[in-house]
């Protein structure tokens, strides 16, 4: 895909853009079959000392990371990269360098799957991160919803610290792009499994 069609953006009070044609139905089916073979693990958050915590109530999901060297997923990452360029060139105009990696996530009702309010942009770096830091920071976030056969799991953003929230309507194949400093969450899944692919575009610090 060299141009993203049917994408929409909103005014400064609603800082995100959506699109529904990144993948065809056939590609979504093929992607689903590919992702069913990957090894997933409990999601984790970093403790202040850099250790991973998989027991936190802030986030409950299963994840797998898709790297650029995994050739079977190259076609997905190529399309995601082109989509990022389309969204950024049309709406955000950020100084971006490239994507970090893709994260496949499953939010399962049986586990109480959810992800409470958070930002993808790290405001500063913990000491354990400084040694190998590349100077690149998350600037744009993309979330692609891969299925609809679940209940709950709404994607919401807030612009006032969670005092009020906005639910963004998504369907299978919907692409959502937003600045990585926007606070957002996935509400608990109450039935079935919510599947998504998330990618972060990197760049130099906001100035």
Secondary structure, 3 states (H helix, E strand, C coil): CCCCCCCEECCCCCCEEEECCCCCHHHHHHHHHHHCCCCCEECCEECCCCCEECCCCCEECEEEEECCCCHHHHHHHHHHHHHHHHHHHHHHCCCCCEEEEEEEEEEEHHHCCEEEEECCCCCCCCHHHHCCCCCCEEEEEEEEECCCCEEECCEEEECCCCCCCEECCCCCCCEEEEECCCEEEECCEEEEEEEEEEEEEEECCCC
